Amino acid sequence: MLSQDYIQLEEKFGAHNYHPLDVVIDRAEGVWVYDVEGKKYLDCLAAYSAVNQGHCHPKIIKVLKEQAEKVTLTSRAFRNNQLPLLCKELCELTGYETVLPMNSGAEAVETALKAARKWGYKTKGVKDNAAEIIACTNNFAGRTITVISFSTEDQYRDGFGPFTPGFKIIPYGDAKELEKAITKNTVAFIVEPVQGEGGVVVPPEGYLKETYEICKKNNVLFIADEIQSGLGRTGKLFAYEYEGIKPDMVIIGKALSGGCYPVSAVLSMKEVLGVFKPGDHGSTFGGNPLGAAVARESIKVLVEENLIENSFKLGEYFRERLREVQSPHVKEVRGKGLFIGVELKPEAKGARRFCEALMQKGVLCKETHENVIRFAPPLVIKKEEIDWAMERVEEVLRME
Ligand SMILES: *Cc1c(COP(=O)(O)O)cnc(C)c1O
């Protein structure tokens, strides 16, 4: 079967909730993916930063196979010998005390929101059912009904109401707005340290520190959604480290499993996740031994192969190269580490056509927010591979 055959099948039998580039991937290794005709592409999306460790990392795949042959799922009705080690290793890596494992990112966000509300009622003393959570414009935190209840993206909400109450939205990047929005019922502020789906938006310097201090002063939990920005993507383990803060809760997912299996988690000190008692919250697959083993190896690879440092160094190089391109279309190149957004001018007629042209030349990128091209390759990328991509990116950014 050829690419066209697969595309037709998917169009015919699959729901049309995505608009993918028409590349049908058959196999992948490191930063490279191959379509069914054998053409090779450099992956500059890395599955929305879920494959930070590179596609099919041999060490992660080895653990996946070995664990799959031993035991895959116990449910939390019983214990397994992988989850405790994952929790311990995550705490040692991050400096937090408690881990709650889930599967998808959206589930982990829901978990953090539930923990924040319960903390509000049981610890802060907010009146029953009055808890408020503050989120920012242009956020992305997943697709469940509660999560889209605080989205400001019309398409994500259209046709899906009624929504979950209890959220307030403030403009991203303006700390004073947080101060104004907080009431005695505010239990948490949820924020992406760098907005990914929003177009790789880096907030003004000092924003995270200021909002963090406002939260501290008002006894409000600061929740960092690091599902995309975390685990090395921005050149630090977590993007919040750039401002020297320690959020009350951190939400991780995506690269936590190196793209091999859905694993997400919420991290906090004892006090916050400590509000959950047996039976309060759960998930059949959450904390399963296959996912836990894969996640353990994925974080080990991230650290042992110095991928965080590589992201910092090569991110600077990649941005520098992008800034040197003489293009009539580019408005701004921004980002941290290998989390890079190239914003095009409104006259450029959208980022999609540039992504399609890049695909033809063998570089896979995805537009985000109409006019931003995101460059976020696996963190195992080498300088020569960035140079290979840049030869093609330059041509495409210079086209009419
Ligand atoms: C991807 C993402 C999510 C949702 O993760 P899923 O696994 O797709 O549910 C949440 N927050 C951020 C910042 C993300 O980038």
The ligand as a Gaussian input file, in Angstrom:
#p B3LYP/6-31G(d) Opt

LIG

0 1
 C       -0.189000      18.343000      25.388000
 C       -0.494000      19.186000      26.558000
 C       -1.488000      18.819000      27.481000
 C       -2.405000      17.637000      27.268000
 O       -1.762000      16.424000      27.142000
 P       -2.517000      15.189000      26.461000
 O       -1.608000      14.041000      26.712000
 O       -2.671000      15.509000      25.018000
 O       -3.830000      15.062000      27.136000
 C       -1.645000      19.613000      28.599000
 N       -0.895000      20.714000      28.803000
 C        0.058000      21.097000      27.934000
 C        0.877000      22.312000      28.232000
 C        0.275000      20.369000      26.771000
 O        1.187000      20.770000      25.893000

